[in-house]
């Protein structure tokens, strides 16, 4: 089996992981609103494309060196003390997802993930003390991402700091597309243009949300 596309189902973590690892030729994996899924460990040596949409706690990869594209539009529910306690800490599973950026060439993320990451790492810190270097240390291997797309940002300082972090450690980046929410002012684009970049060829493109019916 080369393609798995699961949507609106309930499945145990071990069952899903066994399904994935039992398909050594798997190249594409899409997970949409998988009920009850918190953490998933993916062992797929031929996986090239991964997409996840919905609530999840974290993704770890094992032997996925062919993974070239990731699309992630997901979020946490942090409206209870138990959820905040479970997600808080330096070993947050969600943050481990980004440990595998050096293996991919294309990354698309939704702003809900950024907001969730901010909440996880700033409890009980205040935004004034927050810095992305506190979350992600300087990568041992520079990110090999060539194309990025970030959707739905709202011009918060933390979102901009995350974009700056990606630009600083992506030496082969060619294009980053940023699509804000509809009410964001053009000053956001001015801020993005000023960010230092590791890649001399990196182009930051402003995508008008109104062109896509946002």
N, C-alpha and C positions, 0 to 999 in steps of 0.2 A: 504494500500500500504506500503510495507516494503523497497522498493528500488526506488530511483529517480536518473536518469542519464541524464543530459541535456548537449548537446554539440552543439556549433556553432548556437546558437539561440539568438534572441533579446527578452528580457522580462523585464517588469517594475518591480521595486523593490517590490512594494506592492503585485503584482500578485504572484511573486515567494514566498514571505514570507507567503502569505495566502495559497499557495499550500502546503508549508512545514508544517505549523501549522495545516492544515486540514488533515494531515496524522499522527495521534497520534501513529501509530505502525511503523513509519519510522525508519529503522535501518541503512541504507546506503544512503549517499547523495554525488553525484559527479557532479561538475560543471566545464565545460570546455569551455573557450572562450565565455562567456556569454556577448554579446554586450550591452554596456550601463550600466552595473552593476557597481556601485561605492561602495555602502555600503549595507550589508545584515545582517539582524537580524534573528537568527535562534532559533525557539522555537520547540524543538523536544525531548520529555522526554525519548524516547527509542533509540535515535540516538547513534550508536556505532562506525560508521566510516564516516569520512568526508574528501573529497578530492576536491581541487580547483586548477584550472590551467588557467592562463591568467591574464589580468589586473584587479585589484580590489582595492578598497580603504580601506576596513576593514570588519571584521566579528565580531559580538558580539553574545554571546550565552545566552539563557535563558532556565533554567530547562533542561540542557543537561548533567546530572550527570553520565550517562552511557557511554558517549563519551570516547572511549578507544584509537582510532587511528586517527591521522590527517596527511594528506599528502598535502603539500602546495608548489606549484611551480608557483609563481606569481611575478608580477613586476608592477612598476609605470612608467608612462611617465612624467619625470620631466624636459622636455626641454623647458618649458615656465614659465614666471614669475607667471602667474595666477595659474598654477598647483602647483608650489612651495609654493605660498602663501596659497593655499587651504590645502596643506598637512602639512605645518609647524605648530608646536605648541605642547605643552605638552599633549594635548588631542587627538593627532593623532589617527584616527580610526584604522589604521593598527597596531599600537602598542598595542591597546587594545586586539588584537587577543591573545597575549601572557599572558594576565591576566588569561586565562583558562588552562594554562599548568598544574596546580595542579590536574585537573580532567582527564588527559589522561595518558596512559601507553606507547604509541608508537608515535614518532614524526619523520616525514621526511620532510625536507625543502630543497629548492634549494637556491643556493647562490644569485640568482637575488633578492630574498626577503631581504637578508642581505644587499645587496648593496643599495636597495631602502630605507631600514630603516636608513642606515647610512646617505644617502642624506637628508632625511626628518629631521633628528635631528641635522645635522651638518651645516645647513643653518641658520645663516651665520658663524657658528663656523668653526675653522680649525681642521683637524684631530689630531693635536698635543694636542688640549684641550678636545678631545673626550674620554669618558669612558662609558662603558655599564651601570655602576651604575647610570649615569646621566639619562639614559632612563628608566631602570627598577629598581625600588627600591627593597630592600630586600623583597622577597615574604613573606606574612604573613603565608602562608602554603607552606612547601617545595614541589617542583615539584615531582610528583609521577611517572614520566616517567621512564620506565624500559629499553626501547630500543629507540635509536635515530639513524637517518641516515642523514648526511649532504652532499649534492652533489654539486660538482663544485666550491669548494673554491679555491682561488688563492693566498693564503699565505699573505694576507694583515693583518696589525696589527688589524684592526677593526674586521675582521672575527675571528681572533684568540681570541680576547677579548670576543666576543660573546660565543664562545665555552667554554672558561674559566668560564664565567658566568653560563652557563648551568651545567657544572661539579660541581661548587661550591654549587649549590642549588638543586641537584638531589640525595638525600641520598639513594634511592633504585635503582639507575641506575645500570644495568648489562652490557650493551654493547652500545658503541657509534661507529658507522661506519662512517668514513670520506673518501669521494672520491674527490680528487682534480681535477683540470683541468690537461690536459695532460703534460703541460710544467712546473709543479711545482716540485721543487727539494726536496729530502728527508729530508732536514733540517726542513721542516714543521712537519714531524712525530716526530722528536726529541723535538720540542717545545711542541707538544701535550702531549708527555709522561711526561714532567716535570710539567704539570698543576696539582694543588692541586684538590682533589676530595672529595666530601662529602660522597661518597659511597666507602667502602673498597673493594667492588667486581667489581667496574666499570672497564671494559676493553675497551680500545680505539683501534680500528682496522683500519688499513690503507688499503683502497681498491684501487687496481691498476686500473686506468681508461682504460688502454689498454686491460685489460681482458674483458671489456664490450664494446669494439669498439668505445671508445671515441676518 
